[in-house]
Amino acid sequence: MHMTARSIVLSRGILMILASGFALCGARAHEASPSPSPTPIYFSPQTLAELKQLQQAALASDYAYRQVAHLSNNIGPRLSGSPQAQKAVEYVAAELTALGLDVRTEKIMVPRWVRGEETAALVEFPGQAANTTQKIILTALGGSIATPAEGMTANVVVARNFEELQSLGREKVAGNIVVFLHTFDKAMAVQGRGGDAYGEAVAYRSEAPSAAARLGAVAALIRSVGSAEFRLPHTGSTNYAEDAPKIPAGAVSSEDADLVASLVPQGVVRMKLVLTPQTLPEVESYNVVGDLKGSTNPEQIVIVSGHLDSWDLGTGAIDDAAGVAVSMQVGNLVKQLKLQPKRTIRVIAWMNEENGLRGGRTYAIDHAAELPNHVAAMETDGGAGHPLGINLRGKPELATVLKPVAKVLQEIGAGLLNKVDHAGADISPMEAAGVPTFSPFQDSRTYFHYHHTAADTLDKIVPRELAENAAINAVWAYALANMEQPLPR
């Protein structure tokens, strides 16, 4: 657009007058409104620098791997109440003491369930060759009652879900063995939502025996709750309802569930089932608790934890020696680097997560008066897959407050902040009391291949990924313990 010299001068004058007017209005507005309060600082530059030190040290250390190796290979399966569980308590307590933590064992009473014999075979089925049977691969569910010592033989009926069971009715179910066919959603797991798929399937492990018993079934078997089909049965606790008889309960491999599902529509299928588990009197056991005392607010607690017990089919490497080991590594690294957190970092190896949650529940009761001073609680119980970030449960503003820590961990691809409704089983009683809770947000695509099976062994641990989980635990525990002010709650 063409402008004359006079119009340019006039325009400049008008702009100057307007600018001075706006400046005056802005000054008056500033005088009239109160100064905004400064944004709280949660992490000092020194703390952020120390977090980077911890991350680098964790990635360079094999301490956590050595702990997993000892717990899984040298001690082995650690079902609550077993001699191996007690040996693990003694080992972890000694290791934490050697690191210089203030260590104690806190008594709990735990259930004592022993697996016994577990076999099954199809003894009658369509197309059967004379004098033959077909072996069924299965395992008893935790807490199951036994069949008669010589076993039981009954017809098999199948149900895809609870609704189909109800449609069969008592007439078709009574006196028979029910096999539930509900399938673990592998597509969901491949998308990184293994925990959600597990949550859907585990309802059958918990509720199927009582649902079948209400209609007169003599035993209930579920399709294994897992994402792999290597003829590996997955164990785990069942839950007998008070309004139903107790019947023997087990899990069959996915392949054998499919076998039965194929044969039943063709004609009569009969199974011989032998399960001889025993429920023995409760025994004394312990949570292992190790404190690294805070320098300025030792009464304020940040928990980092995993559970020490495991199921008895494998050696409990991914579930959950890994969680215990990366928690122990926090104490090791903080001591090694001679760092001093403001608050107390409390390392806990929980007992009885798998079949009772007595460790977490007893702790919340015994420490109820201290829970207002529990600043945060973390639990690692999702294996040792590559961590993508942290799961957090608490007030909405936590994500904003914690961004500087996430930024440090983004260097190893673990910087996501994922809001969840539930962060961990053992720390759930503290969640209910308002304590902010956290857990690693891990790649779960293959975890449920091995979880609760005989294949949960040391070879499933990838050392680099375990070190990354150790890094995320060390960085978050120290960050939460060294904040300039506690988290909002």
Summary of the structure (lengths in Angstrom):
residues: 489
radius of gyration: 28.6
end to end distance: 60.1
largest distance: 114.1
contacts: 1744
relative contact order: 0.17
helix: 42%
strand: 23%
